[in-house]
């Protein structure tokens, strides 16, 4: 110590003159007389150690009596409280107070701390990563966790419970507390650093110290009394060098000793008064165990390992020491804005205190130096026995000082801890508190900490509970939950960030973002529950609280951090075991690594993990393909296989299905030494594709799972797993799927099937995903993979009804062009795709309705073509498509089909469906309600209620006036179809869409025209309904009116500007339909201005259609109006052909009478009208034609006569008539076949 040696040199120099003056004295006499005072100058370390625990006048007296280390005491006082000039003398002008504090003072501060270096407590300059916890236990052998608090343990700040559990130290008895709760953990948050040394021993009283102080005073006085007797008592007559003792010797010795003792007392007081001590006595009925937790850290270039340090026995007195406030106030540190006045007042007080301290230091220093010199001179003049007496007193006091500080020799108990998990270790010790390592007061059974706390998140969606509206933590029976709460509260108390703090904050923010997005109207508080395994027990519930604050959701991140940290702590041994195994493997390699292997080994700590996303099935793959942007996530199809190439440690496998993996080989024993051979699982894996054709045609893959690899740190992996678990609970809580419009984004623009390559985007879902991504919880693809599986398996993803719209829009041009096969394939793709949805889902039901609607369209088209005598090959192609549709629909619940047929009937669009007759199922009320969507739709279907009652009920429901049912009918469709004009007007006042379209793109105007509700029709036209709007089949309102024969409706539409010759998908004009249906009045009205030359897609005119339908009056009207009787369709058939084949005798007679060509042949087969009538078996028509001179021997392109056709079709009456009329029985066709051969 340079300052000590400097001051020693000065004092010795000052005495040099006196020493040289006695050069002639006896050497041995000089040795004995100088030894005692000179030895008193030394003893530096011993003295500093004693001073560092001085906390009162008794300590000062013990140090001042027969002092050892005089120079150390003086220098110590100067370093602590001396003026700058005095510090400069000893070479300490620029010394920081922290240096003196570390060596001399009992306090700790922000600049000085006490840490455990593995063998003992050391004082280090700097702020160390260490916390002190006082565990207050009830007196007795066993301690149990009560249920008074969430965790059963009170975790408090010392300032908050000071009066309840402690009393300030006073001599006398102690009071008893109320023992509520039974166990309390206390931390003194007011101390900058814990005082370990002061609490290593449990000296409750200071009586020993006071006794030693008294002994020291007596010893010092005894030495002076002896010196007096040795000088003045005649019986002793002690001589100095054979001469009487000099007269100055005893006065100098006595005065010098007293001045020296006084100076030592002042100097010791300067050091002791620079600190303030608080002593807290534990109240009766309790005992205190002090536990110091130390983290890994570098302090003052010294490395410290994580440890738990605790005293060997319970404590009843807790001591804290800190710098005197006035000293800190005088340091000139920066002030906070809000504390200027208070700090200024403290500064003035500190200046006064420091001035007094400097004066004390000067006085103590001068007194000590002067006293020592005077004592030295006196002892040199005394008999040598006086010096020996003083030396004996110094030695005896040294022993006594060591005895009163004997607690420093008592070793502390320590235990190494896993780095970063110190608080977790401490929290887990309360799982079985009697076995806690710091419970040294219990029996000597094996002390161990159960480090087995794992969250069970891998059981699948069914294992998760929905968010429940409950109060605060009501989980008193769950030990896992209590340990988590203890860890959470310890983290709050210690203000320590754990290894997963950043991930916990990100997870908490992600949960809050999700709650704000999905439950903005829900009231709190809510409880999110998970299962956790603790100490190999069955799963226990752990709860997390969510509350509404200022309109936003709030979740406590420290509880999440506690859970994550405990989970990570449980697998830390496995993590470190794997690392150690790898290190040992590398160490045993004889051949040094080549190339950059040494760098890769140290620079790539990332290890493979596996996130299980869910079962490998159509639904999950479909939603991955639809909702996750392409090329953002690599998803694997995996299946457990002992020979598989993909091997992952079990604790690094998380997600849906993880529990199944853990159950096959991982019997973790967290209390035993970690095994080097890790438990792992092997999988066979392959990349999977989400292309919709693959999804729709695959079958579920049994035990296969969908998964994704991850190389993220374990804490992030677990945080993402917890968020996925939260999403499962959220999905269960949601009453409906996520709202908002869903858009389709094409992914491919080339190829015939490019329209099937797309992704879906919902604004609410996308915004939520990106906000979660911004929390830092993971990459964008990881967030998607955390959110989509849970929502998918719970059927809470946004309704992808735009896919139905996509398919219908894709099929629409094909329907308009009557490309029946292409439209059918589109609808079959839609139906097969939606079969991956549950049978009761809206998507599957609506896709079924779409396919059913197309089946209806196809069925009606086949019936129409059969009636209009289309070619058989055309009809057969439609029947093949119909068979394909019916085959798919047979897999649908018959109740759905029956309910759809019931709805068709209510809409006035009934049709004959063979599937419903096959199933024989009756309509289901639940399905009917689902199809109607709202009560207002059902009311609109009924004529029993008044208009006022209907709409009053609808308004009370608050439903969207334009909401559509399963067949896309709005309420306006229903009331228009029923002719409820007042209801129509009221709906239009509510902003109903007047041009709303249903599945076949018909508007309310179509149905008003179809049913001849003139008043409703006029209202719709007046309110702006589109006149020429056409359905998917090209049908316009004018078609509907003409088909139904409502001439007033036709007139109204044409007068309003409707296109007279508008064509439907079959090429029919309103005139065509009126003629076909035989509505003479309508035909008469239309034919005046209509283009009578227009033909349908089959080349037929209005006269063709009227003749085929047998509408005699209409045929007469058209012919007399100038219709071409010899017009031929695409097959070359005239109206007479159609009438003859259909067997309409009256029409045939009229046409023949009007001069129609009886011998006209068609283009396809060269057949005459007689051929057609004979083959169809219309005897009356055959007779008429023969009587009118039709050629009985006319041959078609195959050489067959009408007789051949009648015989082949089995019409005996027609054959008999023709034979009787002289038809050639021996006529042969081009194949040589005769009548007789055909009749056989």
Secondary structure, 3 states (H helix, E strand, C coil): CHHHHHHHHHHHHHHHHHHHCCCCCCHHHHHHHHHHHHHCCCCHHHHHHHHCCCCCHHHHHHHHCCCCCHHHHHHHHHHHHCCHHHHHHCCCCCCCHHHHHHHHCCCCCCCEEEEECCCCEEEEECCCCEEEEEEEEECCCCCCCCCCCCCCCEEEEHHHHHHHHEEECCCCCCCECCCCCCCEEEECCCCCCCCCHHHCCCCCCCHHHHHHHHHHHHHHHHHHHHHHHHHHCCCCCCEECCEECCHHHHHHHHHHHHHHHHHHHHHHHHHHHCEEEEEEEECECEEEEEEEEECCEEECCEEECCEEEECCCCECEEEEEEECHHHHHCCCCCCCHHHHHHHHHHHHHHHHHHHHHHHHHHHHHHHHHHHHHHHHHHHHHCCHHHHHHHHHHHHHHHHHHHHHCHHHHCCCEEEECCCCCHHHHHHHCCCCHHHCCCCCCCCCCCCCCCCCEEEECCCCHHHCCCCECCCCCCCCCCHHHHHHHHHHHHHHHHCCCCCCHHHHHHHHHHHHHHHHHHCCCCCCCEEEEEEEEECCCCCEEEEEEEEEECCEEEECHHHHHHHHHHHHHHHHHHHHHHHHHHHHHHHHCCCCCCCCHHHHHHHCCCCCEEEEEEECCHHHHHHHHHHCCCCCCCCEEEEECCCCCEEEEHHHEEECCHHHHHCCCCCCCCCCCCCCCCCEEEEEEEECCCCHHHHHHCCCCCCCEEEEEECCCHHHHHHHHHHHHHHHHHHHHCCCCCCCCEEEEECCCCCCCHHHCEEEEEHHHHHHHHHHHHCCCCCHHHHHHHHHHHHHHCCCCCCCCHHHHHHHHHHHHHHHCCCHHHHHHHHHHHHHHHCCCCCCCHHHHHHHHHHHHHHHHHHHHHHHHHHCCCCHHHHHHHHHHHHHHHHHHCCCCHHHHHHHHHHHHHCCCCCCCHHHHHHCCCCCHHHHHHHHCCHHHHHHHCCCCCHHHHHHHHHHHCCCCCCCCCCCCCHHHHHHHCCCHHHHHHHHHCCCCCCCCCCCCCCHHHHHHHCCCHHHHHHHHHCCCCCCCECCCCCEHHHHHHHHCCHHHHHHHHHCCCCCCCCCCCCCCHHHHHHHHCCHHHHHHHCCCCCCCCCCCCCCCHHHHHHHHCCHHHHHHHHHCCCCCCCCCCCCCCHHHHHHHHCCHHHHHHHHHCCCCCCCCCCCCCCCHHHHHHHHCCHHHHHHHHHCCCCCCCCCCCCCCHHHHHHHHCCHHHHHHHHHCCCCCCCCCCCCCCHHHHHC
